[in-house]
Amino acid sequence: MSETYDVVIVGSGINGAIVAARIHSASPETSVLVLEAGREITGIAGEHLVEADENAMNASYEDLMRRARQIEYVKGAVSMNEIEGDSWRDDLPGVFPAAFLGHNFAEFPGASIAWNIGGMGVHWTAACPWPYAEEIPDFLPSAEWDADVEAARELLRVSRGPLVPNPFTEPIFEALRTAVPSPDPSREAGFMPMAGVDRDGAPFARTGPRDIAPFLFDGSAAGVALKTGVLCTRIVSDGHDVSGIVGRDIVTGEERTYTGRTYLVAADALRTPQLLWASGIRPEALGVRLNEHASIDGDVVIDAERFGLTDADIPTPPAGEPFIGSYWSPSIGAERPTHGQLMERDAEGLGHVLGVGWYCSTEIRPENRIEFSDELTDSLGMPHMTVHFSYSERDLEQIRATQEVQSAAANAIGVFSAESSEVLPAGASLHYTGTVRMGPVDDGTSVCDTDGRVWGFSNLYLAGNGVTPTALTCNATLTGATLAVRTARAMVAHINS
Ligand SMILES: Cc1cc2nc3c(=O)[nH]c(=O)nc-3n(C[C@H](O)[C@H](O)[C@H](O)COP(=O)(O)OP(=O)(O)OC[C@H]3O[C@@H](n4cnc5c(N)ncnc54)[C@H](O)[C@@H]3O)c2cc1C
């Protein structure tokens, strides 16, 4: 049996939603089908968990969310050991360690995947620092890049400001600016750009895929459909034109081919190349040059007295809001390719702390890659993945340098010892890039062209962090979203051609 649309999209995360939204606004008559393997978590498809009613949210935080590795986000920090007893079930939506599906992620143990409607976009912290200097692909026209960043910011509703009025904010900024100085005033410590909307007396409304493309999740647009619980197992093509995507109903096992004129795969940086591999689409760069910035974690108790304040000055965030403040110490390019994501909160057992999480870019190397198997499969019958990942000598030096920056920043806020700095396991950032890279020429180091179209194909496009070709210091989503905006434009042109 087959169903036909103008556009078929795999993945209902932020990037699938962005492409759907851009196509729908440019060309409302275009029919769009989004296929999503996961299910709903909270009852309202595609909304961020922070919006869910308290019971559902608590269940999500405690039961599902704790499997996600962004320790700042989950209320109680989890260690790798704590999750070892857990396992993956196809009827349980959430974020899971990739290894739970039977893959070999021993060298990338922190890696997780989303298995729910809206993907990681219903879980994310929503920090949206923007790429800078060598993080920006140098082969894209800068005016187009700038316009696309703005469009992505708008779609993600990025703003900068306090989460709650807070007397600690300015003293923290002052301390950080002195401890981690920047030659460029626009790259000094300040508020973290966050994707969402500020609300009086309620948690910061983080942007979920539903906010990006509401019509996709509420069924309000004629010709636009979201089918969930459908695992895409194969892209059908003759090596140049895609003629359909085979989807398998997770419950019944029934297979169906969905046909369109144009296709997009936005199934994350691990499963997008997996689906291409499963379909016999195997460019040399597929899964190669997996990149991730290293994550260095830590907490410092804020020394209120140092800032002329007392514990009585600590504001209480609205119920359901885990953070008091969200700050950013930006990178300054090659000289200091490291940035701080600094989250102020009241932490159980610690008190009033600043989470001093730092990310530093790592080298892009072909040795860091996903190896797909033709013999073994994962729990879903898709190609088994083994991730090869290590840090180069230069990466290790950069990690050490970042720990020094982290320590200087933290000691400007309170007392921070070297032992409090923790390099998280590889994969823990949840910001994986490079596995389906964009490139200016088909020279074996990229999978898609500057429109996000797979080399050699007329109608197969890719979106998501895997497309990002540069080594990012910043959190990955805004960059991936910027490239998705670009790809959506190319798809609209293709549809109208
Ligand atoms: C807890 C947490 C905190 C985070 N915080 C931040 C942050 O502060 N800042 C930041 O920049 N980023 C953050 N991230 C990462 C951010 O959420 C992701 O970069 C972004 O959401 C990726 O969107 P995506 O659409 O590319 O992929 P995903 O969200 O992974 O969506 C892919 C979708 O495709 C579906 N899918 C996969 N394979 C198939 C298939 N074969 N068939 C059908 N469907 C399939 C999946 O189920 C999934 O829903 C965080 C992530 C998490 C989990």
Ligand as a Chemical Component Dictionary entry (heavy atoms), coordinates in Angstrom:
data_LIG
# 
_chem_comp.id                   LIG 
_chem_comp.type                 NON-POLYMER 
_chem_comp.pdbx_formal_charge   0 
_chem_comp.three_letter_code    LIG 
# 
loop_
_chem_comp_atom.comp_id 
_chem_comp_atom.atom_id 
_chem_comp_atom.alt_atom_id 
_chem_comp_atom.type_symbol 
_chem_comp_atom.charge 
_chem_comp_atom.model_Cartn_x 
_chem_comp_atom.model_Cartn_y 
_chem_comp_atom.model_Cartn_z 
_chem_comp_atom.pdbx_ordinal 
LIG C1  C1  C 0 18.032 16.889 27.958 1  
LIG C2  C2  C 0 18.534 17.584 26.735 2  
LIG C3  C3  C 0 19.003 18.885 26.833 3  
LIG C4  C4  C 0 19.474 19.546 25.693 4  
LIG N1  N1  N 0 19.851 20.846 25.812 5  
LIG C5  C5  C 0 20.261 21.522 24.723 6  
LIG C6  C6  C 0 20.588 22.898 24.811 7  
LIG O1  O1  O 0 20.466 23.518 25.861 8  
LIG N2  N2  N 0 21.010 23.531 23.689 9  
LIG C7  C7  C 0 21.139 22.884 22.495 10 
LIG O2  O2  O 0 21.556 23.510 21.513 11 
LIG N3  N3  N 0 20.803 21.579 22.382 12 
LIG C8  C8  C 0 20.368 20.892 23.456 13 
LIG N4  N4  N 0 20.012 19.581 23.341 14 
LIG C9  C9  C 0 20.104 18.955 22.010 15 
LIG C10 C10 C 0 18.902 19.352 21.162 16 
LIG O3  O3  O 0 17.736 18.958 21.801 17 
LIG C11 C11 C 0 19.058 18.713 19.786 18 
LIG O4  O4  O 0 20.189 19.311 19.166 19 
LIG C12 C12 C 0 17.874 18.927 18.857 20 
LIG O5  O5  O 0 16.657 18.789 19.522 21 
LIG C13 C13 C 0 17.998 17.941 17.690 22 
LIG O6  O6  O 0 16.846 18.003 16.882 23 
LIG P1  P1  P 0 16.676 17.048 15.621 24 
LIG O7  O7  O 0 15.342 17.346 15.071 25 
LIG O8  O8  O 0 17.830 17.208 14.708 26 
LIG O9  O9  O 0 16.808 15.571 16.180 27 
LIG P2  P2  P 0 15.921 14.773 17.233 28 
LIG O10 O10 O 0 15.340 15.674 18.217 29 
LIG O11 O11 O 0 16.761 13.665 17.721 30 
LIG O12 O12 O 0 14.720 14.201 16.361 31 
LIG C14 C14 C 0 14.869 13.126 15.502 32 
LIG C15 C15 C 0 13.559 12.374 15.484 33 
LIG O13 O13 O 0 13.623 11.382 14.472 34 
LIG C16 C16 C 0 12.992 10.212 14.937 35 
LIG N5  N5  N 0 13.572 9.088  14.188 36 
LIG C17 C17 C 0 14.845 8.653  14.220 37 
LIG N6  N6  N 0 15.022 7.635  13.370 38 
LIG C18 C18 C 0 13.832 7.426  12.776 39 
LIG C19 C19 C 0 13.383 6.507  11.790 40 
LIG N7  N7  N 0 14.209 5.617  11.234 41 
LIG N8  N8  N 0 12.088 6.562  11.422 42 
LIG C20 C20 C 0 11.234 7.466  11.962 43 
LIG N9  N9  N 0 11.623 8.358  12.897 44 
LIG C21 C21 C 0 12.905 8.343  13.295 45 
LIG C22 C22 C 0 13.302 10.170 16.420 46 
LIG O14 O14 O 0 12.358 9.411  17.139 47 
LIG C23 C23 C 0 13.256 11.658 16.785 48 
LIG O15 O15 O 0 11.992 12.053 17.242 49 
LIG C24 C24 C 0 19.521 18.887 24.443 50 
LIG C25 C25 C 0 19.032 17.582 24.341 51 
LIG C26 C26 C 0 18.532 16.931 25.480 52 
LIG C27 C27 C 0 18.000 15.535 25.347 53 
# 
loop_
_chem_comp_bond.comp_id 
_chem_comp_bond.atom_id_1 
_chem_comp_bond.atom_id_2 
_chem_comp_bond.value_order 
_chem_comp_bond.pdbx_ordinal 
LIG C1  C2  SING 1  
LIG C2  C3  SING 2  
LIG C2  C26 DOUB 3  
LIG C3  C4  DOUB 4  
LIG C4  N1  SING 5  
LIG C4  C24 SING 6  
LIG N1  C5  DOUB 7  
LIG C5  C6  SING 8  
LIG C5  C8  SING 9  
LIG C6  O1  DOUB 10 
LIG C6  N2  SING 11 
LIG N2  C7  SING 12 
LIG C7  O2  DOUB 13 
LIG C7  N3  SING 14 
LIG N3  C8  DOUB 15 
LIG C8  N4  SING 16 
LIG N4  C9  SING 17 
LIG N4  C24 SING 18 
LIG C9  C10 SING 19 
LIG C10 O3  SING 20 
LIG C10 C11 SING 21 
LIG C11 O4  SING 22 
LIG C11 C12 SING 23 
LIG C12 O5  SING 24 
LIG C12 C13 SING 25 
LIG C13 O6  SING 26 
LIG O6  P1  SING 27 
LIG P1  O7  DOUB 28 
LIG P1  O8  SING 29 
LIG P1  O9  SING 30 
LIG O9  P2  SING 31 
LIG P2  O10 DOUB 32 
LIG P2  O11 SING 33 
LIG P2  O12 SING 34 
LIG O12 C14 SING 35 
LIG C14 C15 SING 36 
LIG C15 O13 SING 37 
LIG C15 C23 SING 38 
LIG O13 C16 SING 39 
LIG C16 N5  SING 40 
LIG C16 C22 SING 41 
LIG N5  C17 SING 42 
LIG N5  C21 SING 43 
LIG C17 N6  DOUB 44 
LIG N6  C18 SING 45 
LIG C18 C19 SING 46 
LIG C18 C21 DOUB 47 
LIG C19 N7  SING 48 
LIG C19 N8  DOUB 49 
LIG N8  C20 SING 50 
LIG C20 N9  DOUB 51 
LIG N9  C21 SING 52 
LIG C22 O14 SING 53 
LIG C22 C23 SING 54 
LIG C23 O15 SING 55 
LIG C24 C25 DOUB 56 
LIG C25 C26 SING 57 
LIG C26 C27 SING 58 
# 
